[in-house]
């Protein structure tokens, strides 16, 4: 099967509900929303998975890659069940799953694409790994940095972006969405080469 014939699953990780929508932990939902908007697709409730799903093609023609964009509607720590159900329904292998998530271990403004690796305490990734029985799925990591002072990381991720961060948020969500599309159309290595070098590096 060629890359163009594959169906991909882009999962924006977050918590459902209006009270969570602007939290750092929900940045994956923002990327999923923009990807759907770009492709002219609309989210609808999936009949088998606890997720909102939009289906699209990245490009023109029947040979353009097909992508399923998903926002699990369970809470973050149960995201994996919805992802596994969607993989089963659409016959998607973990290697064609792209999880978009907030990342404490990257400074704000840094975006990274990778395959596999640990979960770094991220409950959404932990749930996906358990449900897929593998860590070998793709990730687009959206750096949010570490909490200031002694703030609990759990409280930090469940808080809104600061006014300073919001100045760059739209641009960063746009760039993270570009990276998801690039993984599908050009592959992981191309995406890493194209996007990593142009971003700030951690000084910590």
WOZIJO-V921390 format. One record per helix or strand of 2 or more residues. SS is the DSSP state (H for helix, E for strand). FROM is the first residue (numbers start at 0). LEN is the number of residues. Records with the same first field share a line. If there is no record, write none. Layout:
BEGIN
SS = FROM-LEN + FROM-LEN
END
This chain:
BEGIN
H = 2-3 + 17-3 + 23-16 + 75-15 + 93-3 + 122-10 + 152-5 + 162-24 + 187-8
E = 6-6 + 43-2 + 50-8 + 64-8 + 96-7 + 110-5 + 137-6
END
